[in-house]
Amino acid sequence: MTQDIDWLAVAAPLVLAVAAVLVLLGDAFAGPPRSRRAALVPATLTVLATVAAAVPATMLRDDTRSTFCVVRPLEGPVPCSFVVDRFTLVFWAITLFGTAVVALIGTVAVVEGRTPAGEWNFLLLCSATGALTIAASRDLITLVVALEVVSLPAFAMTGLHRGDRRAAEAAVKFFLVSVISTAVMLMGVSLLYGATGSVFLEQVDSALAGGVDAHRVAVAGTLLTIVGLAFKVAAVPFHMWVPDTYVGAPVAVAAYLSVVSKAAGFVGLILVLALGVGQLADVWSPVVAVLAALTMTVGNLLALLQRHAIRLLAWSSVAQAGYILVPFGAADSSEEALGASMGYLAIYAFVNLGAFAVAAVVGTRYPAQRLSDYRGLVRDEPGAGWALAFSLVALAGLPPGIVGLLAKVVVFDAVAGPATWLAVVMAVNVAIGLVYYARWLAELFRPSAVQGASRYDVPNGVGMAIGMTFVAGLVFSVFPGWLLDPVLGVLR
Amino acid sequence: MSRPALLLDGLVALPFAFAVLTALLARPGRPRDAAAVVVAALGGFAVLGWSVWAWMDASAAMDGSHVDVAWIAQLDVRWHLGLDGISGPLVLMTTLVVALCLFSLLRHGPGCGGNGQLAALLLLIESGVLGSFLALDLVLFFAFFEVALIPMWFVIDGWGDRHDGPGRRRAATRFLVFTVLGSALMLVGFMIVHAEAGTFDILRIAASYRPSGAAAVTAAVLIALGLAVKTPLWPLHIWLPDAHSKAPTVGSVVLAAVLLKLGTYGFVRFWLPVVDPSWRLLAPFVAGFAVVGIVYAALACLAQTELKRLIAYSSVGHMGFVVLAVATFTVGGVQAAVYASVAHGLITGLLFFLAGAIKDRYGTGDLAGLVVLYGSVPRIGGLFAFAAMASLGLPGLAGFWGEMLAIRSAVYPASALPGSTYVVLAVIAAFGVILTSAYFLALLRRILQGAPAVRPVNEDVASIELVSGEIDPTAATGPRRRDVDGVEWLTWAPLIMLTVLLGVAPGVLLAPVADAATAFLGRLG
């Protein structure tokens, strides 16, 4: 039996994987960089790789391509492990954009010279390969493996800061939590396999639709899988690792964890829950609804207490994950509800990356990252200051960050009606969240503490990252349809 | 682009464009910042002129077809604007008040921060408010509603009370959080309406949506809650006194005259169509809260010791009349609501301008420190008496018709409503009018005239003698201070004239509102 492989379909992850090897080899042969410019080569290669991976992805936009299929199934339709459809492409776009921005943010560490740029970009590309794969995976095994491909390099990236004990501690904490979550998820996956007799999501779905004998086993498997994925997306009460890991890791890694790695977790959730066990929605939908309510409430309340910028962003990203989970609470009454999660995720991705990019710049001067260190940023460094201000109001969901406001509109639209209580909880949370975003925003516009402070030395790469996220935010605020129409249309 | 479309889009775009221009010209270092403020003031008057043109061009009852293009197709959200007899008066009032605020900044800034940036923020607020008044799509209304919040937060936080940094920050954040909580709840309500009615288009909802069932009730309650925070309706008004009293003068004026109207306008435009008056509890409860607010605000005013706080509380009472009128589900109620909104905008705007002028001259808004204004600043004192009389509803001035029509509509509510309950509410509201007169007269007595410095020596009134001929009148009045200056005359004159005009000729406003209300809400009695 031979496999016919659709090379175009797998081209995008393949490009990133090859680029990862090239970056590593190039770094090994070239030796340590001799100039600041040479140190930027790996990051440049990473960005180019994401662009190159986007080319085959755009060629696939009109049709659905499947590969790695069962060659001769005994009965029924041919199940495939790797499918590139519009759903996949939306997440590929998020991942590629996010990876490019993170690579650019990572150049801020070049100045310090404590992070080996070659290895760092190699790990980043490896992890991104996994993120691309998970969006295309349509069976439980591929999904778990891809999720691990996302996570394993991320542990190393977290601890890659030389001589930083906090980074090492963050990495270990992250590693332990992640391993446990994988174990729990594997348990859930194996129960699902046992109950339905297949690892392919569509076959799991049809088996459940036909009625399985071991219904309770399938429910248990579903819940355990949710728990495993809840660790990845940092849903309360599986979020404990987030603040310490984000603060300990380099800012670029925190950005990566909060956007790309989190998106991978959400992809896993959507795939398993919607495509695999959609028949059990009446069981898992209320469970995830409670998780969502807890996640946003705890995230927002604890973010209120923070005076450390990265820790605040960490808790805010917990709260935002809660908002993304909200549409799952309406999934038992409407299949399309999960489209709202994707819409929110897409918007959250570049808005949050923008905030982290500016935090990375400020971190070069104030490593302590206190909120008061951001005083007068709008005046001292208008580009970064306005970009951060925009990101903050968008995260809070207020104009001029219209994208952020529409993200909330999208989620409310999905959930108001089927689960109005959840929408009301979210409305209260939006108001709570405003307090800390506004507090930070106020610092930006205060007169600076040091009169006549010199301008920041914004590295070109980070400047580009800020520019990319800021421009994306502004463009999509004026023409939200360009982003939301394709994303929301995916599941309809 | 057709001319009506150009006029409507321009009404949103023009203030925004001037805001950007002003912000670019603003020099934060210079408090006066004349160049930027002049541009902003020109912009304010340009928008005023534009709005008058748009109003002349619009018909009283709109068909809503001029500006209607898809904005986010997947969500069914449309860029849908329109101007009719309900929104028109509020649009004109807004553009006028903002233009006057910008004009007053030429001479009277809050004294901290740059006037140029403040002017730019006011124009931004104007853009958002005008957008909200014009929007006919639920989501678009919500989005414009929120546009004004961040700039207003900056205005209070950055230019507010100089002497109370933490206080103004708290007031600003409280304003922001309360309003956003309200609007988020309102948005949830809108989304349920969307699920029930199948559209975000308020014209279609008003024409064909028949609310029924638990979901529709939930939606109506959530929307009412959200608008009640904004209006504000008792007991959700607690953000208001702080925000108004800590804001700079122009900020208070815009907050009271303009931003509160978003709530009342929202009640007329976006709440009435989604409520069925035959529901036994919702509308009477809203009316009941409104009446409690009227009485509560009057009692609270009697206890205030700070001028701006007192005016702020009086706003709560006036808004109570507006909401009471709306909750009657009659054309007369809508007329009263729009009329009272416009009148409140003019009169309370004037009151806050005057309060700001008094605070500038005395350095305090504390009532204990303000005595015998007639003695030291007679013209300001006289104008303050005029504005207070207008506010308490003196017949012949604009405030009277708003309150009178509101009470009248409460006596004759829609037939589906419990009539006797409304009559009781109307009586209590009328009692509130008396209390309002009481506190305004007490206020005038206290700050304009002050404690009598001279007493009759004996009981025989006919032969009053001074206790002592040597009493120095300045001991009681303080030194004579600068009275009304030219910029102030020009700023206040339009408000004064319109207050009188609307008082003697209420028909100019009532007729178009009635046409628009009948066309918009065909099912109203």
HADDOCK unambig.tbl for C-alpha pairs under 7 A between the chains (distance, minus, plus):
assign (segid A and resid 398 and name CA) (segid B and resid 146 and name CA) 6.24 0.50 0.50
assign (segid A and resid 399 and name CA) (segid B and resid 146 and name CA) 6.17 0.50 0.50
assign (segid A and resid 399 and name CA) (segid B and resid 147 and name CA) 5.03 0.50 0.50
assign (segid A and resid 400 and name CA) (segid B and resid 147 and name CA) 6.64 0.50 0.50
assign (segid A and resid 412 and name CA) (segid B and resid 188 and name CA) 5.96 0.50 0.50
assign (segid A and resid 412 and name CA) (segid B and resid 191 and name CA) 6.56 0.50 0.50
assign (segid A and resid 413 and name CA) (segid B and resid 191 and name CA) 5.15 0.50 0.50
assign (segid A and resid 416 and name CA) (segid B and resid 188 and name CA) 5.84 0.50 0.50
assign (segid A and resid 416 and name CA) (segid B and resid 191 and name CA) 5.77 0.50 0.50
assign (segid A and resid 416 and name CA) (segid B and resid 192 and name CA) 5.39 0.50 0.50
assign (segid A and resid 417 and name CA) (segid B and resid 192 and name CA) 5.28 0.50 0.50
assign (segid A and resid 417 and name CA) (segid B and resid 195 and name CA) 6.95 0.50 0.50
assign (segid A and resid 417 and name CA) (segid B and resid 215 and name CA) 6.76 0.50 0.50
assign (segid A and resid 423 and name CA) (segid B and resid 188 and name CA) 6.39 0.50 0.50
assign (segid A and resid 424 and name CA) (segid B and resid 185 and name CA) 6.45 0.50 0.50
assign (segid A and resid 427 and name CA) (segid B and resid 181 and name CA) 6.31 0.50 0.50
assign (segid A and resid 427 and name CA) (segid B and resid 184 and name CA) 4.97 0.50 0.50
assign (segid A and resid 427 and name CA) (segid B and resid 185 and name CA) 5.72 0.50 0.50
assign (segid A and resid 428 and name CA) (segid B and resid 181 and name CA) 5.92 0.50 0.50
assign (segid A and resid 431 and name CA) (segid B and resid 177 and name CA) 5.31 0.50 0.50
assign (segid A and resid 431 and name CA) (segid B and resid 180 and name CA) 5.66 0.50 0.50
assign (segid A and resid 431 and name CA) (segid B and resid 181 and name CA) 4.86 0.50 0.50
assign (segid A and resid 434 and name CA) (segid B and resid 177 and name CA) 6.46 0.50 0.50
assign (segid A and resid 435 and name CA) (segid B and resid 173 and name CA) 6.87 0.50 0.50
assign (segid A and resid 435 and name CA) (segid B and resid 177 and name CA) 6.77 0.50 0.50
assign (segid A and resid 480 and name CA) (segid B and resid 72 and name CA) 6.41 0.50 0.50
assign (segid A and resid 481 and name CA) (segid B and resid 71 and name CA) 6.32 0.50 0.50
assign (segid A and resid 481 and name CA) (segid B and resid 72 and name CA) 4.50 0.50 0.50
assign (segid A and resid 481 and name CA) (segid B and resid 73 and name CA) 6.63 0.50 0.50
assign (segid A and resid 485 and name CA) (segid B and resid 72 and name CA) 6.62 0.50 0.50
assign (segid A and resid 485 and name CA) (segid B and resid 73 and name CA) 6.32 0.50 0.50
assign (segid A and resid 485 and name CA) (segid B and resid 74 and name CA) 5.15 0.50 0.50
assign (segid A and resid 488 and name CA) (segid B and resid 74 and name CA) 6.48 0.50 0.50
assign (segid A and resid 489 and name CA) (segid B and resid 74 and name CA) 6.65 0.50 0.50
